[in-house]
Amino acid sequence: MHETHRKAAEQHELAAHAHRTAAEHNEKGNEADVTWHAERALEYSDQAYKLAKESQNKSGQMVTV
């Protein structure tokens, strides 16, 4: 479960970085780069959501040691 949380956090960080980069390109008027980075941000965000949901589902399960 902790590994899934860590992976989700990494994806969130990548999404945030891609969003910031897209914003920088937007300020420069470079639409092609804005689109590319915004699409990457969406992909990272989607993956982070899936991992977070998976981790949440696993946390509700009983584990026998």
N, C-alpha and C positions, 0 to 999 in steps of 0.2 A: 504494500500500500504506500509506503513512504517513497519508494522509487517512482511510482506513478505520480505522486504529488510533485516530486522534484522535476519530472519530465514536463508536467503541466506548467509548472512555474517557468521553466526554460522557454517553453513555447509562448507564454505570456510576455516574457522579456523580449523575445524575437519579434513578436507582433508590435510591441511598443516601439522598438527601434525602427521597424519598417514604417510605422505611422509617423514617427518623427522625421524620418528621411523623406517620406512622401510630402510632408508639410514644408520641408526645406526646398524641395524641388518645386512645389506649388508657388512659393514666394518668388522663385526665379522664373516662373512661367514655363517650366519644362514639363509639359503635359504628358509626354511619353513616359518619362521617368516617374511622374506622379502615379500614373496608372499602374505601372509595373510594381512599384513599391506598395501601393494600396492593395493590389491583388495578393502580394506576398503576405501582407498584414492579415488579410482575411483568411488565408490558408493557415497561418500560424494560430490565429484566434480560434478557428474551427477545430484544429488539432488539440489546442489547449482545453477547449470545452469538452471534447470527447474523452481526453485523459482525466479531467476533473470528474466527469460523470462516472467513468469507470472506477476511479478511486472511491468515490462516494458509495457506489454499489458494493464494492469490496468491503468497505468499512462496516457495512451492516451485516456482514456474514460472520458467523462464529467460526473460529479457527481452533482446531484441536492440536495441542502441542504434545 
